Amino acid sequence: MQIKLSLSLSSATEGATIRYTIDGSTPSESTGLIYTQPIVITSNVTIKAIAVKEGLSNSEIAVFEYTLDNGTKIDQPANQKVTAFIYNQVLHIRGLDPGEIYTVYSILGNIVVQGKITDKVEQQTSFPYKGIFVVATPKTKVKILAE
């Protein structure tokens, strides 16, 4: 099964134009592709994006790295003690201690879910979202793919 991921970009500045690259180059107000619709990726890619609007300073360049895998976990180091995955729209987190706080971020850095681990074995939380997310605690970060 080939993974296909649709990515959306946005800016908090109304009317800003978003320019992005997928070839490693740096976008600017005059270079890069103009974002008009979700970007579909099917292989590993680094996306660099910038928001520009006449009369305002350009945004900082945002860099998003995607490593696609045929499983539900993405780019997780082998020695990581925390496991996170999505199954049937439920987020499963293993390897954290009761009382530890976790936050799930979207790829754009927005908080999607926050919680506190209640079970030493596994925490389960409803997760009706799709895309790439990061489960973060003060000690660790795990990227996950929700299909």
N, C-alpha and C positions, 0 to 999 in steps of 0.2 A: 504494500500500500504506500503510495506516495503522499507525503504531507503537503497540503496546499494551505497557505495561511494568507488571509486578507488583512492588511494593516491600514488603519486610518490615522491620518495626521491632522492636528488642529492647532490653532493659535488662540490665545486669550485676547489678542488684539483684533477687534472686528475690522474686516476689510483687508487684513494683511494677506499677502501672497506668500505661499510656502513653496520654497524651491528645495529640491533634494537630489542626492546622487546615490548611485549604487555601485560605482566603480572605484571608490576610495578617494576620489577628488573632493575638494571642499566647495560647497555651494556658496553663492553670493547673490547679490541683488540682480546680477546679470548672467549668472551661470547656473547650470543644473536644470533638472526637469521641473516644470511647474506642476504642483500637486493639484489634481482636479477630481480624482476618484481614488478609492482604496487601492493600495499597492498589493498585488498578489505575488507571493514568493513561494518557490518550490525547492529552493536549495539554500545553502549557507550564504549569508549576505550581510554586509555592513551598510546601513543607511545613514547618511548625514543629511540633516535638514536645517533650514534657517527660515525664519519668518521676516518678511520685509514689508514696509509700508512707507510711502513717500512722506517726508516730513518728520519721521520718527527714526530712532536708532534701530539698527537691525538687531534681531534677537541673537543670543549666543547660539553657536552651532550645536545642535543635539546630535548625538551619535547613538545609534541603536544597532547592536550586533545580534544576529539571529543564527543559531546553530540548530538545524532541524534534524530530528532523529525519528525513526519509525516507531518508537515507543511513546509513552506519555510523559516521560521525563526528558528534559533538555539540559545538556551542558552541566550535569551534576558531577562534581568530583567523586572519584571512587572512594576516597577516605572520609567523605562527609557522613556524619552520624545521623543527620536528619534526612528523612525521606518524605516527599510530598508528591501526591499524584491526584488526578481527577478520575473518578469512575462514576458513571450514571449521575452526573451533575452533583456529585458530592466530593468535596475536598477532604482528602485523608492526609493527616500529618502524623508521622511516627518519629520517635527519637528525642522528643523534648520532654522535660520534666514538668509535672503538675505545677501550675502557678506561672510558668513562663508565658510571656506575652508574644503574640505573633501578629504580623501585619501582612496582608496580601496587597501588592501594588500592581497596577497595570504597567504596560511597557512605557507609558508616558509619565509614570511616577505618581499617578493618582491612587489614593487609597481606595481599595475595593471592599476589603473585609478586615476587621480587626477582632482579636479574641484572646482568650486566656486558655491555656492547656488545662484540662480538667482530668484527663486520664493518662496514666503513665504509658499505656500500651498504644493508644491511637485516638487522636482527636478527629471528629467528623463534623463538617459544616456544609450546609447547602451551598451550592456554587453554580448558579444558572448562567454563567458567562462563558464566552469562547475567546480564545486567543492565547497569548503568552503572558504569564504573570510571574511575579517574584514573591515567594514566601520568605519573609525576613523576620529574624529575631535579633536581639542585641548581639548574638554570637555568630549567626550564620545566615546565609542566603541560598535559596534553592529556586531555580527557574523551573516552571512547569508549563505544559501545553494543555489547554482545555479545548477539546475538539467537539 
